[in-house]
Amino acid sequence: MDHEAALALARQVGEIAAAHAAEGEANGSLHPDVVNAMVETGLIKLLRPKLFGGYELQPWTYVEVVRELGRYDPAAAWVYSIFEIHEWWLAYANPALQEEIWGVERPGLIVDAIAPVGRAERVDGGWKVAGRWKFLSGIDWAEWVAVDALAQFRPEGPPEPALFVLKKDQVRVERDWNVVGMRGTASNSVTVEDAVVPEHRVLPLMPVAKGGIPFNPKLQDRPLYRTQFVPMLATAIYAPALGGTQRAIELYRDWVEQRIRPYALGAREKEAPAAPLTLAEASVLFDAVQALSYHYCRELQRRGEARQSQDDPVFRARCFAQRAWMSRTCATIVERLFLASGGSALYADHPLQKIWRDIHAAAQHVAVIYEDGLASLGQVLLGGPGHPLL
């Protein structure tokens, strides 16, 4: 599998996603054929280690695959992006857990809730975990569910966040995903009531977030798993907006080409001064987003190749600001195009209004909040502390 082959598979899955997008929107969950295609084509193995039958491709290929999927359906791109980044972070986990999940003929999909709002206490046989978590994108199709809880790993230390990986039957899914955008992602909530998680299914987050070294010795020298942990993890959040924004520009261009302006006595829209300017501005802004996305991914690749996995707060703050800017700029582009597209864009069957809702929903994620990202970098540039984790 190489970059171009991966993009070809993304287009193949994208065609299926586009055919079922309206149904997924209505049901609050992607059509099963879409997720099955992600698995059956092998696209789900993009970031999985070669050691476990994956392709172990570069960050740029992953982000570009998500972007290409997003041209067909941003919600499908989001679900794929989340599933795939779990194929990456699982490389940092206990080798016994990797064997348990990947060492079978058809590995199950993983979802997670990264907010450390749960409780964990050590008991005989592992850890007892309880809590309620929101926003588990893709939960409908997962076999494994990772939840973040605070745990006392050291008697003398403070509680630390860790991912506790449970089987699907250990959680109760609450179907509360009734939202304005990214409806097809099935990002429902889960409740866990005193589930026991064995030690090998626990991933302490601070050692990997700060050190960036997998627990599996066989993966500790692989560039993909020796880059900066948090900036790589967060590529999953900014990438889905790229393709939807690109598609919005294409839709607007097609509309401008065809539209006759009834209140301007039959003049053509493309001959009016505003429409070409709006199209050009959107195109140039998207070029800038794509260029920054490439730079972001290439720097992750470079640092992985140099095994520079130790947390770099300045680089992390810059990455937070960059992906926040990319997400906000995508939302701004789509907003401008939606407002310039006239009353026809208001209809529920118009593709631009779904993109408009999906891209704005994506920009709400904590990992791409514009004000937090830019403020964090500004504080670091002035010699102060940035965001403690993002």
N, C-alpha and C positions, 0 to 999 in steps of 0.2 A: 504494500500500500504506500503510495506517495501522495504528494499534495494534490496533484490534478485528479488522481483517481478518487481521492476523498471528496473533492468538490463535485465530481460526477455522481457519486453516491448521494451527496447532499441534494442534488437536483432531482435524483430519482425519488428519494424520500419526500422531497418538497412537493412534487407533483401529487403524491398521495395526500399530503397534508392539506394542500390547496383544495382538493376535491372534497375533503371532509371538514373544512374550516368552519362553515356555517353550522354544521351539526355539533361540532365541538363547542362552539360558542353558545348554542342553545342549551346544551346539556351540562355545561360547566366542566367538561372533561373531553379530552381528545378522543377521537374514534380509536378503538383498539388497533385497527389496521395501521395507523400512523406509528404507534409505539412498536408494534411488531416489525414494521419495516426498518426502524432504527436498529433493532436487534438482528434481524435476519440478514440484512445487507452487510453486517459487520461494522457498521458505522459506530456502534457503541464501544468498540474496542480501540478507538483512536488513541486514547491516553493510557490505556492499560499497559502494564509492563510486558515486554516481550517474554520475560520469564514465565508469565502466566497466559501466553497465547495472544497478547495484544500487539499493537503496532508501534506504540511508544513514539508517536510523531511529535513535531514541535508545537509550541504554543500558538504560533501564527497559523498553522494549518487548522488547529482546533477552532480558533476565533473566526477564521474565514469560512469554515464549514457551518458554524452557527449563523454567521451573516448570510450565507447563501440560503439556508433553511428559512431565515427570517423574511426573505423576499416572497416566500410562498405563504407563510403564516407565522407571525411573531410568537404566538402562543406555543406552537410546535417547536420553534427555535429555543424558547425558554425551557421547555421540558427537556429537550435534548441536552441543552447546555448544562442544566443541573444534574441530570443523570451522568453526563460524561465527566464533569469535574469530580464526581465521587469515584469514578474509575481512577482518577489521579490521586486523590488524597488517601484512598485505601492503600496505595503503595507505601505510605508512611506507617501503617498499622502493624500490629503483631503478626508475624509470619503465620501463626496458627489460624488467625482470622482470615488472612489472605487465602490460605489453603481451603478453609471452610467455604468461602464464597466463590473463589475463582477455580478451585480444584474439582469442579463438577462439570458434567457435560454441557449444561446450559446454566451459566451463572445467573443468579437473580439480580434484579436491579435494586439500587440503594437510593433512599432519600434521607434528608436530614433536616433538623431544626437547629440552627447554629446559635440561637440566643440562649445564654446560660441561665435559664429560669427554672430548671428542675432541681431536685434534691437527690443526693446519693449518699448512702452510708455503707460502710464495709460490713459484710455479714459472712457467715460460713458459706463458701462456694462462690464468693465474688462480691457484688455490690447490689444493694437494693435501691431501685430508682423509682421516683414518683414525680409527677408534675403534669402540666398542660402546656403544649406548644402549638403555635400557629404557623401558617405559611409553609406547609410541607408540600412543595410543588412535586407533582408526579406520584403522590401517595397511592393513587388508584392502581398503579401497575407495579409497585415495589414489593419485593419479598423481604427486604431488610430495611429497618428504620433506625437511624442514628439520632439520638436526642442529646442535647447539651445540658449538663448539670454540674453544679459545684460539688467538688469532692475533696475530702481531707486526705491527701496522699502522704503528707508528712505531719507527724504529731505536733511539731513545733512551728509549722508553717501555716499560712492562711489557706482557706479553701481555693481550689483552682478549677477552672473549667475543663471538662473532658467530654468527649463523645462516647456515649454508651450505645452500642449496636445491638438492637433487639430484632427478634423475628416479628414478622407482621402480626402474628396472632397474639403477641404480648402487648399490643396497643389497641386502643379503641379509637376508631376514626370518627370524627364529627364532621358531617357534611355541611359546613357553614360557608363555603366559598361562593357567596352571592355578591359579586363585585362589579365594578364598572369596566374594568379592563383586564386583559390576560385571563379571560374567563375559562378558556379551555385548558388551563394548566392544572386544574383540580388541586389547588393549593389549600387543602383542607387542614383542619386542626386535629391533633391527637391528644389523648389522655393516657397516661401510664399510671397504674396503681400498684406500687410495691412489686415491680417485676425484678427478678433476680438476674443479673448479668454476670457471666463468668469473667474472670480477670482478662482473658485473652481477647475479649470483645470490647475492651476499653482503650480509647486513644486519648491520653493526656495531651491537651492542646498547647500548653505553654512550651514544652520542650521542642515541639515541631515548629510552632510559630516563631520562636526565638532562635532555634538552632538549625531547623530545616533539614534534619538528617533522618532518613527512614530508620525504623527499628529493625528492618530486615537487612542483615549485612550484605546480602547479594544485590541490593538495590542502592547501596550507599555511594556508589561511584557513578551512577547513571545521571547524566546532566538534567534530564527532565525532572528528576526528584531531588536535585540539589540547588534549585533556584530559590528565590525569595518566596516564602510560603504564602503569606497573606496576599501580596500583589497577584500571584498566580491564581490563588483560589478565587479572587474577585473578578478575574476575567469572565467568569460565568455570568456575572451580573450586567456588565456593560455590553457584552457581545450581542445579545438578542435584539437590541434596539437598532443595530446597524442595518440589517437587511430590510426591516420594515421601513426605515427612513429612505433607503435606496428605492424601494418599491413605491413609496409615496411620490418621490420625484418623477419616477417613470409614469405614474398615473396622471400626475399634473401635466407633464409634457404632452401626453396623449390627449388630454382634455383640451389644452390650449390649441393644439393642432386642429382639432375638429370643431371647436365651438364657434357659433355665430352669435353675435351680441344683439338680442332682439331690441334692447332699449337704445341701441346705437345705430338703428336703421340698417341692420344686416351687416355691420362691419365684422371683420374676423378678429377673434380674440388675439391671435398671434401677431396682429399688426398694431395692437394697442401698446403703448409704452410700458404699462405696468407689468403685464404678464411675462414678457421676455426677461425683464429685470428680476422679477421674483424667481423665475426658473434659474437664471444664472446665479443669483445669490445663493439659492438652495444648493446648487451643484457645487459651487466653490466651497461652501461651508462643509458639505459632505466630503469633498476631497481632503479638506483639512482634518476631519475626523478620521478618515481612513489612513492618512499619513501618520497621525498620532497613534492610532491603533497599531500600525506596523512597528513604529518606534518602540512602543510599550512592549510588544511581544518580542521583538528582537533583543531588547535589553534583558528581558527575562531569560531568553535563550543564552545570551552572552554570559550572564552571571551563572547560569547552570553549568555551562561548559567550563567556567573557571572555578566551579564548586564554591561560589560565594553565597552560601546559604544562610550564614549568620545574619540575623535581623539587622537591617540598616534603616534606622528610623527616618533618615533624610530621604532615602530612596522610596521608602514606604509612603511617606507623606506626599512626595511628588506623584507617585502612582495613584494615590487616592484622589488628588486634585485632577489629574489627567482623566481618569475614568469618570469623575463627576462632571468635568467639562464636556466630555464626549456624550454622556447621557443627557445632560441639559441641552447641549447643542442639537442633538437628534430631536428632542422634544420641541425645541424652538423651530427647527426646520419644518417639522410636521404641522405644528400649530400655524405657522405662516401659510403653508400650502393649503391647509384646511380652510382657513379664513378667506383665502383668495379663490376658492373653488366654487363659490356660489351656493345657492340653496339646494342644488341637486346632491351635494355632499352630505346633507342632513339625513337622507333616506337610509333606513336600516340596512338595505341591501347594497349600499354603496361601499366599495372596499376601503375608501379612504377614511371613513368614520371609524371603522374597526381598528385600522392602523393607528389613528389618532388616539383612541382609548388605550390601546395596548402599549404604545410607546410612553405615554404619560404614566401608565401604571408601572412600567419598568423603572422609570426615573424616581419612583417612590422608595426604592430599596435603600436600606441604611448604608450599604456599601458604596452608593453613588450619590448621596445627598450633596447637592452643589455647595450649599453654605458650609457644611461641615468639612468637605474636602478642601475647599479653597482656604478656609480659615485655618485648618491644620497646617497646610503648607506655609501660609503666611507666618504663622507662629514659629515654625521651624526656621524659616529664612531670617527671622529676627532674633534667633538664638534661644527661643523658648521651646517648650515641649509641644509636640504635635499630638494627634490622637493616640491613645495608649495602645490600640490594637490595629485599627484600620489604617 
